[in-house]
């Protein structure tokens, strides 16, 4: 089921400061993108073998706002893995007792591809996103 690691998402309290920091380390940073359906604003630091997604809340109702209220300095929010067939992955996750977040239906993510999230309590405390490759 697991494909390659697509990105590690880090919730940040100050998106511009985080972008400047990763840029100062030699990172290539994508354009900032608002994703209202996910309640976040994102930018990606491109790495040779993966990406770091910088997540910032888009409004007070954002799940990232709640995360930052518990972790004011920010921190790792989730891991994203690529899968060949998201529908098959969804079926396997449900069959093996994993809880999908939201209504369980895939939504379009930051890369314009379908994604779904699995409850962190079902994966040893780690929120995981699966993105169709």
C-alpha positions as CSV (number, residue, x, y, z in Angstrom):
1,X,0.0,0.0,0.0
2,X,2.6,2.6,1.0
3,X,4.4,4.4,-1.8
4,X,7.2,6.9,-1.5
5,X,7.1,9.6,1.2
6,X,5.7,12.7,-0.6
7,X,6.1,15.2,2.3
8,X,6.3,15.9,6.0
9,X,3.9,18.6,7.0
10,X,4.9,21.0,9.7
11,X,2.4,23.4,11.3
12,X,4.0,26.8,11.7
13,X,2.7,29.9,13.7
14,X,4.3,32.3,11.2
15,X,4.3,31.2,7.6
16,X,6.5,34.0,6.3
17,X,9.1,33.4,9.0
18,X,9.1,29.7,8.2
19,X,9.5,30.4,4.5
20,X,12.4,32.7,5.2
21,X,14.1,30.1,7.4
22,X,13.8,27.3,4.9
23,X,14.9,29.6,2.1
24,X,18.0,30.6,4.2
25,X,18.9,27.0,4.4
26,X,19.0,26.8,0.6
27,X,15.5,25.5,0.1
28,X,13.5,26.2,-3.0
29,X,10.0,27.3,-1.8
30,X,6.8,27.0,-3.8
31,X,4.3,29.7,-4.1
32,X,2.0,30.2,-1.1
33,X,-1.4,28.5,-1.7
34,X,-4.6,29.0,0.2
35,X,-6.7,25.8,0.5
36,X,-10.0,27.0,2.0
37,X,-11.6,23.5,1.8
38,X,-8.8,22.3,4.2
39,X,-8.6,25.4,6.3
40,X,-4.9,26.0,5.6
41,X,-2.4,28.1,3.7
42,X,0.6,26.1,2.5
43,X,4.0,26.4,1.0
44,X,6.4,23.6,0.1
45,X,10.1,23.4,0.6
46,X,11.4,21.2,-2.2
47,X,14.0,18.7,-1.3
48,X,15.9,16.3,-3.5
49,X,13.9,13.3,-2.3
50,X,10.8,14.7,-0.8
51,X,9.1,18.0,0.4
52,X,8.4,19.8,3.6
53,X,4.9,21.3,3.7
54,X,4.6,24.4,5.8
55,X,1.0,24.6,7.1
56,X,-0.5,27.8,8.5
57,X,-4.2,28.2,9.6
58,X,-6.6,29.9,7.3
59,X,-9.0,31.3,9.9
60,X,-9.8,30.4,13.5
61,X,-11.8,27.2,12.6
62,X,-8.8,25.6,10.9
63,X,-7.6,22.3,12.3
64,X,-4.1,23.8,12.2
65,X,-5.3,26.6,14.5
66,X,-6.3,24.0,17.0
67,X,-3.0,22.2,16.6
68,X,-1.1,25.4,17.2
69,X,-3.1,26.2,20.3
70,X,-1.8,23.0,21.7
71,X,1.7,23.4,20.2
72,X,2.4,27.2,20.0
73,X,5.8,26.8,18.5
74,X,4.5,24.5,15.8
75,X,5.6,21.0,15.0
76,X,5.2,18.0,12.8
77,X,1.6,17.6,11.8
78,X,1.4,14.7,9.4
79,X,3.2,12.4,7.0
80,X,2.0,12.0,3.4
81,X,2.6,8.9,1.4
82,X,1.8,8.3,-2.3
83,X,-0.3,5.4,-3.3
84,X,-1.1,4.1,-6.8
85,X,-4.8,3.6,-6.2
86,X,-6.5,5.7,-3.5
87,X,-9.8,3.9,-3.8
88,X,-8.1,0.6,-3.2
89,X,-6.1,2.1,-0.3
90,X,-9.3,3.5,1.2
91,X,-11.0,0.1,0.9
92,X,-8.0,-1.6,2.6
93,X,-7.9,1.0,5.4
94,X,-11.6,0.6,6.1
95,X,-11.3,-3.2,5.9
96,X,-8.5,-3.2,8.5
97,X,-10.4,-1.0,10.9
98,X,-8.7,2.4,10.3
99,X,-10.9,5.5,10.8
100,X,-10.8,8.0,8.0
101,X,-11.1,11.7,8.9
102,X,-14.0,13.8,7.7
103,X,-16.7,11.9,5.8
104,X,-14.1,9.4,4.6
105,X,-14.3,10.5,1.0
106,X,-11.2,11.7,-0.8
107,X,-10.7,15.4,-1.2
108,X,-8.4,17.3,-3.6
109,X,-5.2,18.2,-1.8
110,X,-2.5,20.9,-2.4
111,X,-1.0,19.0,-5.4
112,X,-4.4,18.9,-7.1
113,X,-4.7,15.1,-6.5
114,X,-7.1,13.2,-4.3
115,X,-6.1,12.7,-0.7
116,X,-7.5,11.2,2.5
117,X,-6.4,11.2,6.1
118,X,-6.3,8.4,8.7
119,X,-7.0,9.1,12.4
120,X,-3.7,9.3,14.3
121,X,-5.0,7.0,17.1
122,X,-5.1,4.2,14.5
123,X,-1.5,4.8,13.4
124,X,0.4,5.0,16.7
125,X,-0.2,8.7,17.2
126,X,0.8,9.8,13.7
127,X,-1.7,11.5,11.4
128,X,-1.2,10.1,7.9
129,X,-2.3,11.4,4.6
130,X,-2.5,9.2,1.5
131,X,-2.3,10.9,-1.9
132,X,-2.9,9.3,-5.2
133,X,0.3,9.3,-7.3
